[in-house]
Amino acid sequence: MILPTILILVLVQVIFALIVIAVLKKHLSKELMRACLEAFESSKMLEEIKEIKVLTAGPLNIEAKGHLERIRQRKFSQALFSYHENREIQGGIVIAAGEVFLDFSLTSRMRHFWPWKS
């Protein structure tokens, strides 16, 4: 009788942990994206950049895409923006503009704290 009770408790804890991880991942991804867009907007890059690549784990939300569009119109009106998705970055955003590379992906942040897991 005790063993099934223990298994149920462990299962409940595992489910709870998975929910917490999913919520944290979504929150961290949104914060990383916001920080990257702010860094990109405030960067002192030359306006002659011809191509800017944006990489995300999934589709950009309306807010982030609008923010990027405003930056493009103000600072890089002649640049070609290309959007790509790659689930391997787990969340956040990566922007490559000329020689500038802004990596605000969740994967790179996890590698920073746990380098042995790369």
Residue pairs with C-beta under 8 A, 6 or more apart in sequence:
25 90
25 91
25 106
26 91
28 91
28 92
28 106
28 109
29 57
29 90
29 91
29 92
29 106
32 91
32 92
32 93
32 104
32 105
32 106
32 109
33 56
33 64
33 92
33 93
33 104
34 64
35 104
36 92
36 93
36 94
36 95
36 102
36 104
37 64
37 67
37 68
37 71
37 93
39 102
39 104
40 71
40 95
40 97
40 102
41 67
41 71
41 75
43 100
43 102
45 75
45 97
45 98
45 100
46 98
47 75
47 76
47 78
48 78
49 76
49 79
49 97
49 98
50 78
50 79
50 80
51 79
51 80
51 82
51 97
52 72
52 76
52 79
52 80
52 81
52 82
52 95
52 96
52 97
53 81
53 82
53 84
53 95
53 96
53 97
54 60
54 68
54 81
54 82
54 83
54 84
54 93
54 94
54 95
55 84
55 85
55 86
55 89
55 93
55 94
55 95
55 96
55 105
56 83
56 84
56 85
56 86
56 89
56 92
56 93
56 94
57 85
57 86
57 87
57 88
57 89
57 90
57 91
57 92
57 105
57 106
58 85
58 87
59 85
60 68
60 83
64 93
68 81
72 79
72 81
76 97
79 97
88 107
89 105
89 106
89 107
89 108
90 105
90 106
90 107
90 110
91 105
91 106
92 104
92 105
92 106
92 107
92 108
92 109
93 102
93 104
93 105
94 101
94 102
94 103
94 104
94 105
95 101
95 102
96 102
110 117
111 117
111 118
